[in-house]
């Protein structure tokens, strides 16, 4: 118990002192996860909407593929992306390995299946009567699509939140592609693993608390947006 109490006290001291390394790790985490979510959303939202709204050959196979990718271990995703962006890989000339952008790309690949699957499910759950009513009112094409997006905006926000949770909490991709380089690509999750392995329990707890705060703030913002939308 003394070990745990001392670790918690040390964690509080580190956070209150605004430790420079702690702030750097938090900043890297926020930047990489933000970039990852931007990339995943740019692909995942339209693909998910298309899979949920359209009927075309191979649609079920694609749904099954994205659903099966939900359970792929993060280290496997990291290994695949590593192969593509390493010096010997097809995208090696861009020198993305052990960089913030490379790490963000790996995280985007990790969060993409979550986003696509949940968005497709959200689209499929829309009441057909809503679609029929909108068409009766003259909604067609992109106007109809935008109206449906507004109708299911809460489900889309939950899909984005779930994908963000997958991205911000992973270790394997950040470790393999980012390299856990101090001051450059060390994220909160990789830093927690590193500090705990070398016995600095106080720093590990401080990092964990910061990660919890960031995740809670994102969840709170999404919930606040939902409450305001409901009036």
C-alpha positions in Angstrom: 0.0 0.0 0.0 2.9 2.4 0.7 4.2 1.7 -2.8 0.8 2.7 -4.3 0.4 5.7 -2.1 3.8 7.0 -2.9 3.3 6.4 -6.6 0.1 8.4 -6.6 1.6 11.2 -4.6 4.5 11.3 -7.0 2.1 11.3 -9.9 0.2 14.3 -8.5 3.5 16.2 -7.9 4.6 15.6 -11.5 1.3 16.8 -12.9 1.2 19.9 -10.7 4.8 20.8 -11.6 3.9 20.7 -15.3 6.8 18.4 -16.1 8.3 19.3 -19.5 8.5 15.7 -20.7 5.0 15.0 -19.5 3.7 17.9 -21.5 5.7 16.9 -24.6 4.3 13.3 -24.5 0.8 14.6 -24.1 1.2 17.0 -27.0 2.6 14.2 -29.3 -0.4 12.1 -28.3 -2.9 14.8 -29.1 -1.3 15.6 -32.4 -0.9 12.1 -33.6 -4.5 11.1 -32.6 -5.9 14.2 -34.2 -4.1 13.6 -37.5 -5.1 9.9 -37.4 -8.8 10.8 -36.9 -8.7 13.3 -39.7 -7.3 10.7 -42.1 -9.6 8.0 -40.9 -12.7 10.2 -41.1 -11.8 11.4 -44.6 -12.0 7.7 -45.8 -14.2 6.0 -43.2 -17.2 8.3 -43.2 -17.9 8.2 -47.0 -17.0 4.5 -47.2 -19.3 3.7 -44.2 -22.1 5.8 -45.6 -21.8 4.1 -49.0 -21.7 0.6 -47.5 -24.8 1.4 -45.4 -26.8 3.2 -48.0 -26.0 1.6 -51.4 -26.5 -1.9 -52.7 -23.8 -3.2 -55.1 -22.0 -6.4 -55.9 -19.4 -7.3 -53.2 -21.0 -5.1 -50.5 -21.5 -7.9 -48.1 -18.0 -9.1 -48.6 -16.7 -5.6 -47.8 -18.9 -5.4 -44.7 -17.5 -8.7 -43.5 -14.0 -7.6 -44.2 -14.3 -4.4 -42.2 -16.1 -6.2 -39.4 -13.4 -8.8 -39.2 -10.7 -6.2 -39.0 -12.2 -4.9 -35.8 -10.4 -7.6 -33.8 -7.0 -7.4 -35.5 -4.3 -6.9 -32.9 -2.6 -3.5 -33.0 0.9 -5.1 -33.4 -0.3 -6.8 -36.6 -1.5 -3.5 -38.0 1.8 -1.9 -36.9 3.7 -4.7 -38.7 1.8 -4.3 -41.9 2.1 -0.5 -42.0 5.8 -0.8 -41.0 6.3 -3.0 -44.1 4.8 -0.4 -46.4 6.6 2.7 -45.0 10.0 1.1 -44.1 13.0 1.9 -46.3 12.5 -1.3 -48.3 8.7 -0.8 -48.6 6.8 0.8 -51.5 6.5 4.1 -49.6 9.9 4.1 -48.1 11.0 7.1 -50.2 8.7 9.3 -48.1 10.7 8.6 -45.0 7.7 8.2 -42.7 9.1 5.6 -40.4 9.8 6.8 -36.9 8.0 10.1 -37.5 4.8 11.6 -36.2 3.1 11.4 -39.6 4.0 7.7 -40.0 2.6 7.0 -36.6 -0.6 8.9 -37.4 -1.0 6.9 -40.6 -0.7 3.6 -38.6 -3.2 4.8 -36.1 -5.6 5.9 -38.9 -5.4 2.4 -40.4 -6.2 1.0 -36.9 -9.3 3.2 -36.4 -10.6 3.0 -39.9 -12.5 -0.4 -39.6 -14.2 0.8 -36.4 -15.4 4.0 -38.1 -16.6 2.2 -41.3 -18.4 -0.6 -39.5 -20.2 1.7 -37.0 -21.1 4.3 -39.6 -22.5 1.6 -42.0 -24.6 0.2 -39.1 -25.8 3.7 -38.3 -26.9 4.3 -41.9 -28.7 0.9 -42.0 -30.6 1.7 -38.8 -32.2 4.8 -40.3 -36.0 4.4 -40.5 -37.0 3.8 -44.1 -40.0 6.1 -43.4 -37.6 9.0 -42.8 -36.0 8.4 -46.2 -39.5 8.1 -47.8 -40.6 11.4 -46.1 -37.5 13.2 -47.3 -38.0 12.1 -50.9 -41.7 13.1 -50.7 -40.5 16.6 -49.6 -38.3 16.8 -52.7 -34.9 15.8 -51.3 -32.7 14.1 -53.8 -29.0 13.3 -54.3 -26.5 15.1 -52.1 -29.3 17.0 -50.4 -31.0 13.8 -49.4 -27.6 12.4 -48.2 -26.9 15.5 -46.1 -30.4 15.3 -44.5 -29.7 11.7 -43.6 -26.3 12.6 -42.1 -28.0 15.2 -39.9 -30.6 12.7 -38.9 -28.0 10.2 -37.7 -25.5 12.7 -36.4 -25.5 11.3 -32.8 -24.7 7.9 -34.1 -21.9 9.3 -36.2 -20.4 11.1 -33.2 -20.5 7.9 -31.2 -18.7 6.1 -34.1 -16.0 8.8 -34.2 -15.7 8.6 -30.4 -15.3 4.8 -30.6 -12.6 5.1 -33.3 -10.8 7.8 -31.2 -10.8 5.4 -28.2 -9.2 2.7 -30.3 -6.6 5.1 -31.7 -5.6 6.9 -28.5 -5.3 3.8 -26.3 -3.2 1.6 -28.6 0.5 0.8 -28.0 1.6 -1.6 -30.7 1.3 0.8 -33.7 3.0 3.7 -31.9 5.8 1.5 -30.6 6.6 -0.2 -33.9 6.1 2.8 -36.3 6.9 5.7 -34.0 9.8 3.9 -32.2 9.0 5.6 -28.8 11.6 8.2 -29.5 11.9 10.7 -26.6 10.7 14.2 -27.4 9.6 13.1 -30.9 7.3 10.1 -31.1 6.8 9.0 -27.5 3.0 8.9 -26.8 1.2 8.5 -23.5 0.6 4.8 -24.0 4.2 4.0 -25.0 5.6 6.2 -22.3 3.5 4.4 -19.7 4.8 1.1 -20.8 8.4 2.4 -20.8 8.3 4.1 -17.4 6.6 1.1 -15.8 9.2 -1.2 -17.2 12.0 0.8 -15.7 10.3 1.1 -12.3 9.2 4.7 -12.4 5.7 4.0 -11.1 5.0 7.7 -10.2 5.7 8.9 -13.8 3.7 6.0 -15.3 0.7 6.9 -13.1 1.0 10.6 -14.0 1.0 9.7 -17.7 -2.0 7.4 -17.1 -3.9 10.1 -15.4 -3.2 12.6 -18.2 -4.4 10.0 -20.8 -7.6 9.5 -18.7 -8.2 13.2 -18.6 -7.8 13.6 -22.4 -10.1 10.7 -23.1 -12.7 12.0 -20.6 -12.6 15.5 -22.1 -13.2 14.2 -25.6 -16.1 12.1 -24.3 -17.5 15.1 -22.4 -17.4 17.3 -25.4 -19.2 14.7 -27.5 -21.9 14.3 -24.8 -22.3 18.1 -24.5 -22.8 18.4 -28.3 -25.5 15.7 -28.1 -27.3 17.4 -25.2 -27.2 20.8 -27.0 -28.5 19.2 -30.2 -31.4 17.7 -28.3 -32.2 21.1 -26.9 
